[in-house]
Amino acid sequence: MKSNKLATVFAFTALLTAGLTSAFAGDAVGNDNWVEFNNVPSTKTRAEVVAELNAARTQGLLEQNIEATYPNLPVARSTRSRDEVRDEAIIATRKQQRGFEYSSGQ
């Protein structure tokens, strides 16, 4: 009886393994339609490609990525000196150490 169960488990495992192996093989399910791009012969030199790119760029034929162009924003300037900001930070830290809690005025 034990050998019969063992044979059944072994047969099931073998069938399952064979089924999974064939599912991943492209030939078994017909998914072998792919293009090889590794050994494509070049028809243009690098200089020709660069010249075409520059010509298209000067003619305005290339699409611009609008999301990558950012407006020139003015740089924020402080109206207070470094020492004033430092002193304010020190005072705020001391108040916090004494149990001062910030209130939004509500």
Protein Blocks (a to p, Z undefined) as FASTA:
>chain_A
ZZmmmmmmmmmmmmmmmmmmmmmpmklnopacccdfklcccfbdfklmmmmmmmmmmnop
accdfklpccdddddddfbdfklmmmmmmmmmmmmmnopacdehZZ
